[in-house]
Amino acid sequence: AEPWKFIKTDRAAAAATIAVCLRLARALAIYVEPVLPSTAARIWNILRLPGKVTDAGWESAFAGSIPGGHGLGKPEILFTKIEDSVIQDILSKLPAAAPPAAPAVIAEAGIGDFKKINFRVARIVSAEKVAKSEKLLKITVSLGSEERQVIAGIAKHYEPESLIGKKVIIIANLRPAKLMGLESRGMILAASDDAGNLTLLTLDGDIAEGSIVK
């Protein structure tokens, strides 16, 4: 509306524009107060409005106004631009980036520890997605002498139908657990990398389901 121009030719129009801007400034002070309380208080003081911005009431932001003839306080810059030179000065004072963390040291396991785990070859009989879960699949595997249910977090990497008939390696003597209310009796082994890629451990050649991995 360019009130700085119209002040010379249409003083009433310029005054109306300024009145609208002041009303908007008052409304913005109320709206930003929950997240920028100090800034809102500064706007309130510049407008020389009575009381505190927190007492104005959310509903008054749109309905409220500033009466004609109301005196304003001295305007001030609310947010100062941070020059690039200032940013670079701050960055130069920061400590150098720490070197990458060393891989976590994993405790050595003895042959006795390995023998406690019962690795078995299992054939996937059926697979379906677990309701209300983006990661889990409910999988039935055959160990030759029995079938059991295993819940595996591989739904983002495998479609259920693509798993049918695959022979995988499971930990057969893992203590049963419940995931999403479903019992899981075992763990299907898979490898993953730092990029989040995952692949199941399968067999090089055919062997009977239920075979011991050792």
C-alpha positions as CSV (number, residue, x, y, z in Angstrom):
1,A,0.0,0.0,0.0
2,E,3.1,2.3,0.2
3,P,2.0,4.6,2.9
4,W,5.3,6.5,2.7
5,K,4.1,7.7,-0.7
6,F,0.4,8.3,0.0
7,I,1.2,10.3,3.2
8,K,1.7,13.2,0.8
9,T,-1.4,12.8,-1.3
10,D,-3.9,10.8,0.8
11,R,-3.1,11.1,4.4
12,A,-6.3,9.1,5.5
13,A,-5.3,6.1,3.3
14,A,-1.8,6.1,4.7
15,A,-3.1,6.3,8.2
16,A,-5.4,3.4,7.6
17,T,-2.5,1.3,6.3
18,I,-0.4,2.1,9.4
19,A,-3.4,1.2,11.6
20,V,-3.8,-2.2,9.9
21,C,0.0,-2.9,10.3
22,L,-0.1,-2.0,14.0
23,R,-3.1,-4.3,14.5
24,L,-1.2,-7.1,12.7
25,A,1.8,-6.5,14.9
26,R,-0.4,-6.8,18.0
27,A,-1.9,-10.0,16.7
28,L,1.5,-11.4,15.9
29,A,2.8,-10.7,19.4
30,I,-0.1,-12.8,20.8
31,Y,0.4,-15.6,18.3
32,V,4.2,-16.0,18.8
33,E,4.1,-15.6,22.6
34,P,3.9,-19.4,23.3
35,V,7.2,-20.0,21.4
36,L,8.9,-16.6,21.5
37,P,7.8,-15.1,24.8
38,S,10.7,-12.5,25.0
39,T,10.1,-11.3,21.4
40,A,6.4,-11.0,22.0
41,A,7.0,-8.9,25.2
42,R,9.3,-6.6,23.2
43,I,6.6,-6.1,20.5
44,W,4.1,-5.4,23.3
45,N,6.4,-2.8,24.8
46,I,7.1,-1.1,21.5
47,L,3.3,-0.8,20.9
48,R,3.0,0.5,24.5
49,L,0.0,-1.7,25.2
50,P,-1.3,-2.1,28.7
51,G,-0.7,-5.2,30.8
52,K,1.1,-8.2,29.5
53,V,0.8,-10.0,26.2
54,T,0.0,-13.2,28.1
55,D,-3.1,-11.5,29.5
56,A,-4.5,-10.3,26.2
57,G,-6.2,-13.6,25.4
58,W,-5.8,-15.7,22.2
59,E,-9.2,-14.7,20.9
60,S,-8.4,-11.0,21.0
61,A,-5.5,-11.4,18.5
62,F,-8.0,-11.0,15.6
63,A,-10.6,-8.9,17.2
64,G,-8.4,-6.5,19.1
65,S,-7.3,-3.1,17.8
66,I,-5.2,0.0,18.8
67,P,-7.2,3.2,19.2
68,G,-6.5,6.3,17.2
69,G,-4.1,8.7,18.9
70,H,-2.4,5.9,20.8
71,G,1.3,6.8,21.4
72,L,3.9,4.2,20.4
73,G,7.2,3.4,22.0
74,K,10.5,3.7,20.2
75,P,10.8,1.0,17.5
76,E,13.7,-1.4,17.6
77,I,15.0,-4.3,15.5
78,L,13.7,-7.6,16.9
79,F,16.0,-9.9,15.0
80,T,19.5,-8.9,13.9
81,K,20.9,-10.6,10.8
82,I,24.0,-12.6,11.6
83,E,26.6,-11.8,9.0
84,D,28.6,-14.6,7.4
85,S,31.8,-13.2,8.9
86,V,30.4,-13.6,12.4
87,I,29.3,-17.2,11.6
88,Q,32.8,-18.0,10.3
89,D,34.4,-16.5,13.5
90,I,32.2,-18.7,15.7
91,L,33.0,-21.8,13.6
92,S,36.7,-21.1,13.8
93,K,36.5,-21.2,17.6
94,L,34.8,-24.6,17.7
95,P,36.9,-27.6,18.5
96,A,37.9,-29.8,15.6
97,A,35.6,-32.6,14.7
98,A,36.2,-35.7,16.8
99,P,37.7,-38.7,14.9
100,P,35.3,-41.5,14.1
101,A,34.6,-43.7,17.0
102,A,36.4,-46.9,17.1
103,P,34.3,-50.0,16.6
104,A,32.9,-51.4,19.8
105,V,35.0,-54.2,21.3
106,I,33.1,-57.4,21.4
107,A,34.1,-59.9,24.1
108,E,35.6,-63.1,22.9
109,A,33.4,-66.2,23.1
110,G,34.8,-69.6,23.9
111,I,33.8,-72.9,22.1
112,G,31.6,-73.6,25.1
113,D,29.6,-70.5,24.5
114,F,29.1,-71.4,20.9
115,K,28.0,-74.9,21.8
116,K,25.1,-73.5,23.9
117,I,23.5,-72.2,20.7
118,N,21.5,-74.6,18.6
119,F,21.8,-73.5,15.0
120,R,19.4,-75.4,12.7
121,V,18.5,-75.4,9.0
122,A,14.8,-74.5,8.6
123,R,12.6,-74.3,5.6
124,I,10.1,-71.4,5.4
125,V,6.6,-72.9,5.0
126,S,4.5,-69.7,5.2
127,A,4.9,-66.0,5.8
128,E,2.6,-63.1,6.3
129,K,2.7,-59.5,7.5
130,V,1.9,-58.9,11.1
131,A,-1.1,-56.5,11.4
132,K,-0.3,-53.0,12.6
133,S,3.4,-53.5,12.1
134,E,5.7,-52.2,9.3
135,K,8.7,-54.4,10.3
136,L,7.4,-57.8,11.4
137,L,6.6,-60.9,9.5
138,K,4.9,-64.0,11.0
139,I,6.8,-66.9,9.6
140,T,6.2,-70.7,9.9
141,V,9.3,-72.8,9.6
142,S,9.8,-76.5,9.3
143,L,12.7,-78.2,11.2
144,G,11.8,-81.6,9.7
145,S,10.4,-83.1,12.8
146,E,8.3,-80.1,13.8
147,E,7.0,-76.7,12.6
148,R,7.2,-73.6,14.7
149,Q,6.3,-69.9,14.4
150,V,9.0,-67.2,14.3
151,I,8.4,-63.5,14.2
152,A,11.1,-61.7,12.2
153,G,11.7,-58.0,11.6
154,I,12.4,-58.3,7.9
155,A,9.1,-57.0,6.4
156,K,10.8,-53.9,4.9
157,H,13.3,-56.1,3.0
158,Y,11.3,-59.2,1.9
159,E,7.8,-59.7,0.5
160,P,6.2,-62.7,2.4
161,E,5.5,-64.7,-0.8
162,S,9.2,-64.4,-1.9
163,L,10.3,-66.3,1.3
164,I,8.2,-69.5,0.8
165,G,10.5,-72.5,0.3
166,K,13.7,-70.7,1.3
167,K,16.0,-72.6,3.6
168,V,17.4,-70.4,6.3
169,I,19.4,-70.7,9.5
170,I,17.6,-70.2,12.8
171,I,18.6,-70.3,16.5
172,A,16.3,-73.1,17.6
173,N,16.9,-73.0,21.3
174,L,16.2,-69.4,21.9
175,R,13.8,-68.7,24.8
176,P,10.3,-68.1,23.4
177,A,9.2,-64.4,23.3
178,K,6.1,-62.5,22.4
179,L,6.2,-59.7,19.8
180,M,3.0,-57.8,19.1
181,G,1.1,-60.4,21.1
182,L,2.5,-63.3,18.9
183,E,4.8,-66.0,20.2
184,S,8.2,-66.4,18.5
185,R,10.1,-69.6,19.0
186,G,13.5,-69.0,17.5
187,M,15.4,-66.4,15.5
188,I,16.1,-66.3,11.8
189,L,19.7,-65.2,11.1
190,A,20.4,-62.3,8.8
191,A,23.2,-59.9,8.0
192,S,23.0,-56.1,7.8
193,D,25.3,-53.3,6.9
194,D,25.7,-49.7,7.9
195,A,23.4,-48.6,5.1
196,G,20.5,-50.6,6.5
197,N,20.6,-53.3,3.8
198,L,19.6,-56.7,5.1
199,T,19.9,-60.2,3.7
200,L,19.0,-63.6,5.1
201,L,21.7,-66.2,5.7
202,T,20.9,-69.0,3.3
203,L,22.8,-72.2,2.2
204,D,25.3,-73.0,-0.5
205,G,23.7,-76.2,-1.7
206,D,20.8,-78.3,-0.5
207,I,20.6,-80.0,2.9
208,A,17.7,-81.5,4.9
209,E,15.7,-79.1,7.1
210,G,16.5,-79.6,10.7
211,S,20.2,-80.2,10.0
212,I,22.6,-78.8,12.7
213,V,24.8,-75.9,11.8
214,K,28.2,-76.3,13.4
